[in-house]
Amino acid sequence: MTEQSLLATLSGVRLHIFHPDSQSVRAFCASLTQLGCHAQHSWPPAASLSTDTQLLLVAIDMHQQPLLTPLFISARERDIPIIALADSHNARLFPLLLQLQPNAIAARELNPFALIVQMIGTLKTVRHQQRLRAVQQARQARNERLAQAKSVLMQTFGLDESGAYRLMRREAMNTRSSMEFTAERVITTLQK
């Protein structure tokens, strides 16, 4: 992959950075804007997020734990990836990080290049996982419809499961249609 195609991953991404205000955070937000991101910055963390947020970068601070937990729960419920920005020298943060379960962890001191690489990797990984879940859900729905069609055939014609499957397969082959289409026809025609 080229540098441009990797950076294109960030184009149009709406992200929120929860980090104490500093010159480096403001400069990082400006850099992200130049890359085509829509970056928003605030501190302290808030449980409510903009409805179009696609990525969170959150500074992990032990004093903000009561605010961090609901933020992370809310983001997980909405399938928003989170990169925790943590001080790697503070071992007291490890139990909190384990509890919060971010998608990735980066250094709290903002290193723009390293953080951009982490953001690209996290977004690509999360998007890939979302596509896999969608494929698995479609496969599960397909299997449920096939099982329902077999059940209808078994009840209607007194067939066993393998006989119902063979009947559907034969019908699909004879009509040059998919098993899914045949299953839908069985369900809509015979289940009344």
C-alpha positions as CSV (number, residue, x, y, z in Angstrom):
1,M,0.0,0.0,0.0
2,T,1.1,3.5,-0.7
3,E,1.4,6.3,1.8
4,Q,-1.5,8.1,0.1
5,S,-3.8,5.1,0.3
6,L,-3.0,4.6,3.9
7,L,-3.7,8.3,4.7
8,A,-6.9,8.0,2.7
9,T,-8.1,5.8,5.5
10,L,-8.4,8.9,7.7
11,S,-10.1,11.1,5.1
12,G,-13.5,12.1,6.4
13,V,-13.1,10.3,9.7
14,R,-14.9,12.0,12.5
15,L,-12.9,11.6,15.7
16,H,-13.0,13.0,19.2
17,I,-9.9,13.5,21.3
18,F,-10.4,13.6,25.1
19,H,-7.1,15.0,26.3
20,P,-6.0,17.9,28.5
21,D,-5.5,21.0,26.5
22,S,-2.0,21.7,25.3
23,Q,-0.2,23.2,22.3
24,S,0.7,19.7,21.1
25,V,-3.0,18.6,21.2
26,R,-4.0,21.7,19.2
27,A,-1.2,21.1,16.7
28,F,-2.2,17.4,16.4
29,C,-5.8,18.4,15.7
30,A,-4.7,20.9,13.1
31,S,-2.6,18.1,11.4
32,L,-5.6,15.8,11.4
33,T,-7.7,18.4,9.8
34,Q,-5.1,18.8,7.0
35,L,-5.4,15.0,6.4
36,G,-9.1,15.4,6.0
37,C,-10.3,14.3,9.5
38,H,-12.9,16.1,11.4
39,A,-11.2,16.3,14.8
40,Q,-12.9,17.5,17.9
41,H,-11.0,18.1,21.2
42,S,-12.3,18.4,24.7
43,W,-11.4,17.6,28.3
44,P,-12.5,16.1,30.7
45,P,-14.1,13.0,29.1
46,A,-17.8,13.0,28.6
47,A,-20.2,10.1,28.4
48,S,-22.2,11.5,25.6
49,L,-20.7,11.5,22.1
50,S,-21.7,13.1,18.9
51,T,-23.9,10.8,16.9
52,D,-21.4,10.8,14.0
53,T,-18.2,10.0,16.0
54,Q,-16.2,7.2,14.3
55,L,-13.1,7.1,16.5
56,L,-12.1,8.1,20.0
57,L,-8.7,9.0,21.4
58,V,-8.9,9.1,25.2
59,A,-6.2,10.2,27.6
60,I,-6.3,7.7,30.6
61,D,-6.2,9.5,33.9
62,M,-6.9,7.7,37.2
63,H,-8.7,10.8,38.5
64,Q,-11.1,10.6,35.5
65,Q,-12.1,6.9,36.1
66,P,-15.7,7.7,37.0
67,L,-16.1,9.5,33.6
68,L,-14.0,7.0,31.6
69,T,-16.1,3.9,32.3
70,P,-19.4,5.2,31.0
71,L,-17.6,6.7,28.0
72,F,-16.0,3.4,27.1
73,I,-19.3,1.5,27.6
74,S,-21.2,4.0,25.4
75,A,-18.5,3.8,22.7
76,R,-18.6,0.0,22.7
77,E,-22.4,-0.1,22.5
78,R,-22.1,2.1,19.3
79,D,-19.1,0.1,17.9
80,I,-16.8,3.1,18.0
81,P,-13.1,2.1,18.2
82,I,-11.1,3.6,21.1
83,I,-7.4,4.3,21.3
84,A,-6.4,4.8,24.9
85,L,-3.5,7.3,25.4
86,A,-1.7,6.1,28.5
87,D,1.5,6.7,30.4
88,S,3.4,3.4,29.8
89,H,5.5,4.0,32.9
90,N,2.5,4.1,35.3
91,A,1.8,0.5,36.3
92,R,-1.3,1.6,38.3
93,L,-3.1,2.3,34.9
94,F,-2.9,-1.4,33.8
95,P,-5.9,-2.6,35.8
96,L,-7.9,0.3,34.5
97,L,-6.9,-0.3,30.9
98,L,-7.8,-4.0,31.3
99,Q,-11.2,-3.0,32.7
100,L,-11.8,-0.4,29.9
101,Q,-10.7,-2.7,27.1
102,P,-9.7,-0.2,24.4
103,N,-9.1,-1.3,20.9
104,A,-5.5,0.0,21.0
105,I,-3.1,1.7,23.4
106,A,-0.7,4.5,22.5
107,A,1.7,6.7,24.5
108,R,-0.1,9.6,26.2
109,E,2.6,12.0,25.0
110,L,1.4,12.8,21.5
111,N,3.7,11.5,18.8
112,P,1.8,12.5,15.7
113,F,3.4,10.1,13.3
114,A,3.0,7.1,15.7
115,L,-0.5,8.1,16.6
116,I,-1.6,8.4,13.0
117,V,-0.1,5.0,12.2
118,Q,-2.0,3.6,15.2
119,M,-5.3,5.3,14.1
120,I,-5.0,3.8,10.6
121,G,-4.3,0.4,11.9
122,T,-7.1,0.5,14.4
123,L,-9.6,1.8,11.8
124,K,-8.6,-0.9,9.3
125,T,-8.8,-3.6,11.9
126,V,-12.2,-2.5,13.3
127,R,-13.6,-2.1,9.8
128,H,-12.4,-5.6,8.8
129,Q,-14.0,-7.0,12.0
130,Q,-17.3,-5.2,11.2
131,R,-17.3,-6.7,7.7
132,L,-16.6,-10.2,9.1
133,R,-19.5,-9.8,11.6
134,A,-21.8,-8.7,8.7
135,V,-20.8,-11.8,6.7
136,Q,-21.4,-14.0,9.7
137,Q,-24.8,-12.5,10.4
138,A,-25.8,-12.9,6.8
139,R,-24.6,-16.5,6.8
140,Q,-26.5,-17.1,10.0
141,A,-29.7,-15.5,8.6
142,R,-29.3,-17.7,5.4
143,N,-28.9,-20.8,7.5
144,E,-32.0,-20.0,9.6
145,R,-34.1,-19.4,6.5
146,L,-32.9,-22.7,5.0
147,A,-33.7,-24.5,8.3
148,Q,-37.2,-22.9,8.3
149,A,-37.8,-24.0,4.7
150,K,-36.8,-27.5,5.6
151,S,-39.1,-27.5,8.6
152,V,-42.0,-26.3,6.4
153,L,-41.3,-29.2,3.9
154,M,-41.0,-31.7,6.7
155,Q,-44.3,-30.7,8.2
156,T,-46.1,-30.4,4.8
157,F,-44.9,-33.6,3.1
158,G,-43.8,-35.7,6.1
159,L,-40.2,-35.7,5.1
160,D,-37.1,-36.1,7.2
161,E,-34.5,-33.4,7.3
162,S,-32.3,-34.9,4.6
163,G,-35.3,-35.6,2.4
164,A,-36.4,-31.9,2.7
165,Y,-32.9,-30.7,1.9
166,R,-32.7,-33.0,-1.2
167,L,-36.1,-31.8,-2.4
168,M,-35.0,-28.1,-2.1
169,R,-31.7,-28.8,-3.8
170,R,-33.4,-30.6,-6.7
171,E,-35.9,-27.8,-7.0
172,A,-33.0,-25.2,-7.0
173,M,-31.1,-27.1,-9.7
174,N,-34.3,-27.6,-11.8
175,T,-35.2,-23.9,-11.7
176,R,-31.5,-22.8,-11.9
177,S,-32.0,-20.7,-8.8
178,S,-30.1,-20.4,-5.5
179,M,-30.9,-22.4,-2.4
180,E,-31.8,-19.1,-0.7
181,F,-34.3,-18.2,-3.4
182,T,-35.8,-21.7,-3.3
183,A,-36.0,-21.6,0.5
184,E,-37.9,-18.2,0.3
185,R,-40.3,-19.7,-2.3
186,V,-41.0,-22.7,-0.1
187,I,-41.6,-20.5,3.0
188,T,-43.9,-18.0,1.2
189,T,-45.8,-20.7,-0.8
190,L,-46.3,-23.4,1.7
191,Q,-46.3,-21.6,5.1
192,K,-49.8,-20.2,5.1
